[in-house]
Amino acid sequence: MVSFLDKIKERRSIYAIGKNVALEQHQIEDIIKDAVKHSPSSFNSQSSRVVILFGESHHQFWNIVRETLRKIVPADAFEGTNAKIDSFAAGFGTALFYEDQAVIKGLQEQFAAYADNFPVWSEHSSAIAQFATWTALADHNIGASLQHYNPIIDEEVAQTFDVPANWKLRAQLVFGSIEAPAGEKTFMNDEERFKTFN
């Protein structure tokens, strides 16, 4: 029997991805929706939002990233950047993770004593939703890697995909078929990370 921890261990950053997925687009969409829907959030705020891109929209997104970086990265160093973006565009789709700032503001007003904490808890909620989605996709043999090209792409992406102004982009999970396995993962000593007391 495969345990939850086994599934966590199987989830890795997969950079060599393709379009040869066994699932239909709607099945992948359902996995993402279920993973986010059932991820916990502070005060059950459900502040996470996701824009799911397939096909031409997926390519359009990565072209926005490419052209944004072209204006920033020195020309003599852009070849490597361009190849990296090509590797993401080669995937089957991308999930853009947002946090709804209107929800956070509402909670700050409703629970003033915790006002400073709600933006932090929102980041926790987003991270949990990202991890849950990533692991759920891995459970279906779909590889993914988490990227962070925000905030430099935020405005153009919002305009292109009609994203509400109160949604704040936090991460981009690009996914597809696993074309090459992840490299070996190393771990620091437990003694440096954990303390146990009785």
Disulfide bonds with the S-S distance in Angstrom:
none
